[in-house]
Every structure is written in C-alpha cells, then in structure tokens.
Amino acid sequence: MSLNFARNIRLKIVLEFFKIGLMKIHILRPKNYLRIVRQVLILLLIINGSWLIAPAYATNDLQETKLPDSLSPGLNYLIDLVGPGSRNSFEPDRIAEVLSFVQKPKNRSGLHYTDTLFEADSAYYEFDIFADLVQVLKLSHNPDIPSFLLMPSSVRLSYWTEINGRQEPLPRMWRLLPDLKQAAIVKGIEHIENTPDIFSGAYYQYDLHRTLILFKYQGRNIFVSISKQTGTSDVGRKGLVLGSDDAWNYLYSDRKGLNKAGLGWVSSYMYDSFAVTVYDEVEPGKPLVRCGIFKWIRAGWAKLNVVNNRHIYSGLDRYAKTFKEIIEHPFLPGPVELEQLFAKIEKVSDQELRSQTKTFFNALKAQYVNDDQLSKEWVVDILDNDRYVAQMTSEEMKSIMVVQALKKILRKKFIVLKKNQSP
C-alpha cells in the first residue's frame, strides 16, 4: 500500500468520525458549541497527523534510528550548563561519548533521535563545512555580522540582549585560537524570530538562554553551542513563503493563526526547545568542520504537542543546507569586508529604511502578482499598506537590507532597494 493511498484512507476515516461528532454536537447544541467543534477538529487533526506534514523531499525515505543511550549523560550534562543558576565550570571528558558520536562516520540518510530525553520529540542532523573553525566563528558568532546572515531561510531576526549578565557585545571567541589553554565559556540571552513554516505558514518570536563553549579536546578545536527557551513563545502569527523557499522571500503579518485553510483561527505556540550544536575540527590541519546538531522541540496548541521527529529533522535540513551554501560560497567575501558592509547598513537613517522597505514590497508585489499564494489580503495588509511599514522596527527593516545584500553577493536574484544601487 502506498503512503499517499494510506493517508487518503486515514483521512476519509477521520472525516467520517468528524461528521458523526458534529451531528451529535448539533443535536445537543451546548452553549459553547463552536469551542467544542474546534476542539474536536484539533483532536482529529492530531490523530491524523495531517495538520503539519514535513516536506517530502526531506523525510520520506528516512529510516528512524534511536541514538545510543550512552549519549544521554553527556547531553544532560550540556543542557544543565544553560540557563539561570547553571554551572560555570566545564569538563570535556563528561561529553566524550557525544564528541565521539559526532566525529565517527554514520549513515546520514537516516534520522537519529533520542527516546524520552527532555520529554520532547527530537532529531540529530550533521553536515560538514569546508572551512576551519576560526573562519566559521568569524562568520557565525561575530558581534559585527548579523547572526542570522547564515540562516535566512530559517531566521528572520536574531540578536543578543544579554551577555554574561550585562548588555555588551558578543566576545570574539576565535581570537583565543589556536593557543587556547582552558575552556572559554560565554552565557547570555538571544532573541529569535523565525521565518514562516513551509507548511503551516506560522512564525514565532521567543528568547533563548545560550551557552557557548570553546575548548580543545584530543588536539582538536571544538565549539559547542547550547540553547534552551526561556519560556513559551509568543503566539504563532501568519506568515507567507513567496515562491521557492530558497528565494528567501517571506511576508510577516500581525494576524494570529496558521496560514492554512481551515486552521486560521488556531493559537499555536512553541512551548519549549533545546539544542546542542557541536562544531568539531575533525581533521586538525585541514579546513574541515563537522557540525552535529541535537534538537528537541515541543510545539502545538491547546497544551498539546503536535511536532514529531520528522518535522524537527526537516527544519534542521532547511537550516543546514542554507548555512552550508552561504559559508562555502566562492563569492562570499571575507569577514572584514562583510563587517564593513553591515556597518553601513547600521547607519542608514530611519527615513531611508522606510523608503527602501516600501521599494522592497512594491517589487515583491510586481514579482509575484500572478502567484496564487499572494492573495488580495496579503497585498492590502502589507504590500500596499503604508501603516504596516510605519509600524515596522528598524531591526525588521535592516533584516530586509541584509538579506538583499547577501543575495547580491551570492549572485542570487535580489531587489534593488535604492536608485544608485546596481542590479
């Protein structure tokens, strides 16, 4: 039996149960009729698993494999290093099993997950970066380069609001290499606003407790990034992926809900998330860093988690492919040149930011005028709405400029935001 055939049969069964349930509710007609209907629909969608389907390209052929139990003590040890009251000491030997797992060869066509660790669904994802750790840190953890630069398909905005209990810039940790004598630890809080989900269209804002650790282990330079949500995210709002996801064109509305027919009223949240990312120079002396990501997420609505391992893997795949594409791109300039470029963007006046944002929205409207995704609602609410632009923050507008500048650098199709800018 094919997967699609099985899904269709299951959906028909679910709909039949839904119709029977509606008939009974209609006969009884309780006072909270609409609320009960919505709750019944949520339950049936969760049972069917049809409300959130991971993109087929990422997960259909994956065989799920449970991670070895020997990793759990090390992963627990790392998560205990993040957040209020966490330890400031670090013992590399406590995560020896985790580092060994990341370093050794494995089947990358499978989906690895932890069982009940942190009471959340999970996935492990790894990929190799053909650069040394100094270069990776200069681009990914640099106070003078926007931290979302390497992940425009996953993150709209990200910025540190606190470093080691104070408002100060992120330390340039790569300067400690290659003569690092002992582990260097940085803790802080980072604000995140992600891009719209490919299927549901929802996007979320939340804060992360972060811990960064740079150390040497068996002669290798290793950088570990640990994160945990500070609390439940803001309610999910409707966003829109315009065209192909690798075009990095997204719209963000203020409307609560999912951008999916029949589910626009859903109030969804990211309840919690944990992540451990290991950057390991697996072959010292060569420009090669292996990035291994362990991630756990609980998200959904009505206090129910509707995320599964494949959804998480799909999100990591979306992030990793873009990260690798950018950091290895032959046209990407060095960190110093990028720092100078983004310093100029930081100095753009508020008036000019709003003018360029209007230009951006007008160009998107012209580019996608015949796209079925771009309904009149989106045009009226955002693309033709001067009040929407007037309410945007400087960070939101600068993120548009950053992504368009990046597209130009990488020879991708970009939007000319000002008259004297060459296409």
Solvent accessible surface area in square Angstrom, and as a share of the most:
residue,aa,sasa,rsa
1,M,182,0.81
2,S,68,0.44
3,L,96,0.48
4,N,101,0.52
5,F,102,0.43
6,A,37,0.29
7,R,78,0.28
8,N,82,0.42
9,I,72,0.36
10,R,108,0.39
11,L,72,0.36
12,K,130,0.55
13,I,90,0.46
14,V,14,0.08
15,L,86,0.43
16,E,90,0.40
17,F,127,0.53
18,F,35,0.15
19,K,110,0.47
20,I,85,0.43
21,G,19,0.18
22,L,50,0.25
23,M,124,0.55
24,K,128,0.54
25,I,17,0.09
26,H,105,0.47
27,I,134,0.68
28,L,141,0.70
29,R,135,0.49
30,P,44,0.27
31,K,217,0.92
32,N,73,0.38
33,Y,54,0.20
34,L,127,0.63
35,R,157,0.57
36,I,48,0.24
37,V,26,0.15
38,R,115,0.42
39,Q,90,0.40
40,V,40,0.23
41,L,42,0.21
42,I,15,0.08
43,L,98,0.49
44,L,20,0.10
45,L,27,0.14
46,I,46,0.23
47,I,110,0.56
48,N,5,0.03
49,G,37,0.36
50,S,29,0.19
51,W,17,0.06
52,L,20,0.10
53,I,60,0.30
54,A,14,0.11
55,P,27,0.17
56,A,63,0.49
57,Y,137,0.52
58,A,11,0.09
59,T,5,0.03
60,N,74,0.38
61,D,141,0.73
62,L,22,0.11
63,Q,137,0.61
64,E,69,0.31
65,T,61,0.36
66,K,77,0.33
67,L,6,0.03
68,P,59,0.37
69,D,101,0.52
70,S,57,0.36
71,L,3,0.02
72,S,35,0.23
73,P,90,0.57
74,G,3,0.03
75,L,1,0.00
76,N,57,0.29
77,Y,9,0.03
78,L,0,0.00
79,I,14,0.07
80,D,81,0.42
81,L,1,0.00
82,V,11,0.06
83,G,17,0.17
84,P,116,0.73
85,G,90,0.87
86,S,22,0.14
87,R,99,0.36
88,N,117,0.60
89,S,69,0.44
90,F,23,0.10
91,E,93,0.41
92,P,36,0.23
93,D,113,0.58
94,R,129,0.47
95,I,1,0.00
96,A,36,0.28
97,E,93,0.42
98,V,0,0.00
99,L,1,0.00
100,S,57,0.37
101,F,11,0.04
102,V,0,0.00
103,Q,64,0.29
104,K,100,0.42
105,P,126,0.79
106,K,43,0.18
107,N,95,0.49
108,R,102,0.37
109,S,70,0.45
110,G,7,0.07
111,L,0,0.00
112,H,25,0.11
113,Y,49,0.19
114,T,11,0.06
115,D,85,0.44
116,T,106,0.62
117,L,27,0.13
118,F,43,0.18
119,E,147,0.66
120,A,11,0.08
121,D,45,0.23
122,S,2,0.01
123,A,2,0.02
124,Y,5,0.02
125,Y,25,0.09
126,E,15,0.07
127,F,14,0.06
128,D,24,0.12
129,I,0,0.00
130,F,134,0.56
131,A,12,0.09
132,D,60,0.31
133,L,0,0.00
134,V,46,0.26
135,Q,60,0.26
136,V,0,0.00
137,L,1,0.01
138,K,59,0.25
139,L,2,0.01
140,S,13,0.09
141,H,21,0.09
142,N,6,0.03
143,P,42,0.26
144,D,62,0.32
145,I,6,0.03
146,P,30,0.19
147,S,25,0.16
148,F,13,0.05
149,L,2,0.01
150,L,4,0.02
151,M,37,0.16
152,P,6,0.04
153,S,2,0.01
154,S,20,0.13
155,V,15,0.09
156,R,26,0.09
157,L,11,0.06
158,S,6,0.04
159,Y,88,0.34
160,W,48,0.17
161,T,59,0.35
162,E,59,0.27
163,I,0,0.00
164,N,62,0.32
165,G,57,0.55
166,R,141,0.52
167,Q,171,0.76
168,E,64,0.29
169,P,96,0.60
170,L,12,0.06
171,P,47,0.30
172,R,74,0.27
173,M,8,0.03
174,W,23,0.08
175,R,172,0.63
176,L,80,0.40
177,L,16,0.08
178,P,96,0.60
179,D,104,0.54
180,L,19,0.10
181,K,184,0.78
182,Q,147,0.65
183,A,34,0.26
184,A,21,0.16
185,I,47,0.24
186,V,9,0.05
187,K,35,0.15
188,G,8,0.08
189,I,39,0.20
190,E,5,0.02
191,H,32,0.14
192,I,11,0.06
193,E,3,0.01
194,N,27,0.14
195,T,5,0.03
196,P,0,0.00
197,D,48,0.25
198,I,68,0.35
199,F,50,0.21
200,S,5,0.03
201,G,6,0.06
202,A,2,0.01
203,Y,9,0.03
204,Y,26,0.10
205,Q,52,0.23
206,Y,28,0.11
207,D,50,0.26
208,L,20,0.10
209,H,31,0.14
210,R,24,0.09
211,T,1,0.00
212,L,0,0.00
213,I,0,0.00
214,L,0,0.00
215,F,3,0.01
216,K,77,0.33
217,Y,29,0.11
218,Q,141,0.63
219,G,60,0.57
220,R,12,0.04
221,N,19,0.10
222,I,0,0.00
223,F,0,0.00
224,V,0,0.00
225,S,12,0.08
226,I,0,0.00
227,S,12,0.08
228,K,61,0.26
229,Q,3,0.01
230,T,62,0.36
231,G,36,0.34
232,T,79,0.46
233,S,7,0.04
234,D,80,0.41
235,V,17,0.10
236,G,0,0.00
237,R,64,0.23
238,K,35,0.15
239,G,0,0.00
240,L,11,0.06
241,V,15,0.09
242,L,0,0.00
243,G,30,0.29
244,S,66,0.43
245,D,32,0.17
246,D,87,0.45
247,A,30,0.23
248,W,9,0.03
249,N,5,0.03
250,Y,19,0.07
251,L,3,0.01
252,Y,19,0.07
253,S,2,0.01
254,D,93,0.48
255,R,59,0.22
256,K,119,0.50
257,G,0,0.00
258,L,1,0.00
259,N,48,0.25
260,K,77,0.32
261,A,105,0.81
262,G,54,0.52
263,L,10,0.05
264,G,23,0.22
265,W,77,0.27
266,V,2,0.01
267,S,52,0.34
268,S,1,0.01
269,Y,68,0.26
270,M,17,0.08
271,Y,32,0.12
272,D,20,0.10
273,S,6,0.04
274,F,17,0.07
275,A,13,0.10
276,V,0,0.00
277,T,17,0.10
278,V,0,0.00
279,Y,9,0.03
280,D,0,0.00
281,E,17,0.07
282,V,14,0.08
283,E,72,0.32
284,P,80,0.50
285,G,87,0.83
286,K,117,0.50
287,P,86,0.54
288,L,21,0.10
289,V,0,0.00
290,R,31,0.11
291,C,0,0.00
292,G,0,0.00
293,I,8,0.04
294,F,2,0.01
295,K,51,0.21
296,W,1,0.00
297,I,29,0.15
298,R,80,0.29
299,A,10,0.08
300,G,2,0.01
301,W,3,0.01
302,A,67,0.52
303,K,177,0.75
304,L,81,0.40
305,N,55,0.28
306,V,14,0.08
307,V,15,0.09
308,N,65,0.33
309,N,19,0.10
310,R,67,0.25
311,H,29,0.13
312,I,6,0.03
313,Y,18,0.07
314,S,7,0.04
315,G,37,0.35
316,L,11,0.06
317,D,8,0.04
318,R,30,0.11
319,Y,37,0.14
320,A,2,0.01
321,K,115,0.49
322,T,10,0.06
323,F,6,0.02
324,K,60,0.25
325,E,70,0.31
326,I,0,0.00
327,I,14,0.07
328,E,59,0.26
329,H,39,0.17
330,P,117,0.73
331,F,100,0.42
332,L,25,0.12
333,P,26,0.16
334,G,36,0.34
335,P,18,0.11
336,V,101,0.58
337,E,104,0.47
338,L,0,0.00
339,E,43,0.19
340,Q,107,0.47
341,L,53,0.27
342,F,6,0.03
343,A,46,0.36
344,K,141,0.60
345,I,12,0.06
346,E,111,0.50
347,K,169,0.71
348,V,35,0.20
349,S,65,0.42
350,D,75,0.39
351,Q,152,0.68
352,E,65,0.29
353,L,4,0.02
354,R,57,0.21
355,S,56,0.36
356,Q,5,0.02
357,T,3,0.02
358,K,85,0.36
359,T,49,0.29
360,F,10,0.04
361,F,9,0.04
362,N,87,0.45
363,A,31,0.24
364,L,0,0.00
365,K,69,0.29
366,A,73,0.57
367,Q,68,0.30
368,Y,21,0.08
369,V,96,0.55
370,N,141,0.72
371,D,41,0.21
372,D,142,0.74
373,Q,80,0.35
374,L,17,0.09
375,S,49,0.31
376,K,163,0.69
377,E,89,0.40
378,W,7,0.02
379,V,25,0.15
380,V,82,0.47
381,D,47,0.25
382,I,2,0.01
383,L,8,0.04
384,D,79,0.41
385,N,33,0.17
386,D,94,0.49
387,R,180,0.66
388,Y,26,0.10
389,V,4,0.02
390,A,65,0.50
391,Q,135,0.60
392,M,9,0.04
393,T,66,0.39
394,S,40,0.26
395,E,80,0.36
396,E,31,0.14
397,M,1,0.00
398,K,34,0.14
399,S,6,0.04
400,I,23,0.12
401,M,21,0.09
402,V,5,0.03
403,V,22,0.13
404,Q,3,0.01
405,A,16,0.12
406,L,1,0.01
407,K,3,0.01
408,K,72,0.30
409,I,29,0.15
410,L,6,0.03
411,R,164,0.60
412,K,49,0.21
413,K,153,0.65
414,F,37,0.16
415,I,17,0.09
416,V,51,0.29
417,L,10,0.05
418,K,94,0.40
419,K,209,0.89
420,N,132,0.68
421,Q,36,0.16
422,S,65,0.42
423,P,134,0.84
